[in-house]
C-alpha cells in the first residue's frame, strides 16, 4: 500500500517559506539600516555645523564674560547667573531659529551649570532653563568629555522613544577650556525605520519560531503517519486488525478508517453468506429437478412391483405348496422395503416441490396446538413435556398450511430424538412488530447440535442418525424459504437447542 509522504512535502514547503521570509527580512532590514544611517549622518552634520556656528558667534561675548571673571566663578550670584544666561541665550536663539528642531546652549565648567539654553522652534510651552531632565546627564557627560579632550564630539544617543545626535565643541578662553557648546536635534519622528525594524524583527522571530514548530509537528506527524502505515500493512495480512486509538486529527482519521474497515469487513461477510446461499439455492434447484425426474421414473415401477408381490401373496395363500419356494415373510419384507422406497420418493417429491401453492390465511397458534395434540402419544411414551407459550396477539399469516405443519413436525421429531431420556420442549410464538414477522421458537433440553455440523443440518441427505435419510430439515428449509422466511438453530441456556422460524405476515410466495 502506498502512502504519499505529505509530511515531507510540508517540511520542504516550510523550509522554502522560511528561506524566502528570511531573505526578504534581511533585504528590508539592510535597506532600512542604510536609510537610517543616511538620516543620522545628515542630522549629525547639521548638529556639528550649528555647534561650530554657535561657538564662533559666542567668541566675543565669551571673552567679555571671561574678562569680568564670571566664566570660572563657582559662586555666582543670582544676578550674575541671569546676566550670563541672557547674554548667551540671545546668541543661541539667533542661530537655532533658522532650522526647526534645533536646541542647545552652553555648559560652563567653573559654575558647573548650563546657560543660554534655547529651543526657539519648540511648540509652547517653551523650556525656560537648561536641557530637559531626562537628557540632562547625557548632555552634561558628553560636555565634560569634550572639555577634558578639548575636541569636538558628535554622538548619537537614544533612550526610550527619543533618538538624537548631540554635538559638543569646547569653549577656550585665555588658552584654557572653560566650557562647551552643545547642539542636538530629535530625529525619532523621522525614523519610522525603527518601527519597521521592529516589525521585521518580529516577523523574523515568528518565521523562525514557526519553522521550528513546523519541524516539530512534521516529526510528530511523520511518526503518526508511519505508525498508521505499518498498522495498515498488518491489516492487509489480517482484516480483523484495527488501528490503535489516537488523539487529535490522527485520532479522527484512525477512528474513521476503523469504521470503514468494520463496514467493509461486515459487507464481505454478508457477501460471502449471500454467495453461499445463492450457491446452495442453485445446487438445490438442480438437485430438485433431478430428484423430480428420478422420483417420477421410480414411482411407477415401484407400484408395479408392489402390485405383483401382493398378487403373489394371494396365490401363495390359495396354493400353500408354493410357499416351499417363496415364503410370505420374504414377500412381506420386499413389500416393506418397497414402502420405504415409496416414502422416500414422496419425500423427494416434497423436496422438489416444497409447497403446493394452496395459500390461505393460517392461525399459527391454532396450528401449533393441533400439532402438539396430534403428537401427544409419542411424547408421553418418551416422558417429554411440551409447554406452549403462545402470544395471543400473534397475527395470522398467509401460507401453505400443510407445508408449515410439516416444518413444525419435522423440528419436533428432531427434538424428540435428541431427548431419549425425556425432557422439556417450549414452543413460543410472538410478533416481531418492527419487521412484521411471526416468530416461532422451539426449544428443547436435549444434547444439542455439535458446533462442527450446525452449518450442515439443512443440506440434503446430511444426517447424523443411523437410520436417517437427511431430507426432513432440508425440506423444512425449502418450505420456509419458499414462504420468504428463515429458519436456523442456536444453542440455548439449558444446553439444548433453539430452532427459530420467522415467517412474514404479508408476503409474495416464490
PyMOL commands that set and color helices and strands:
alter all, ss='L'
color gray80, all
select helices_A, chain A and resi 6-57+59-67+78-96+133-149+188-190+192-237+248-318+320-324+328-352+364-374+376-381+401-417+472-482
alter helices_A, ss='H'
color red, helices_A
select strands_A, chain A and resi 102-108+113-118+153-159+162-173+176-186+359-362+384-390+397-400+423-432+437-444+486-491+497-504
alter strands_A, ss='S'
color yellow, strands_A
deselect
rebuild
show_as cartoon
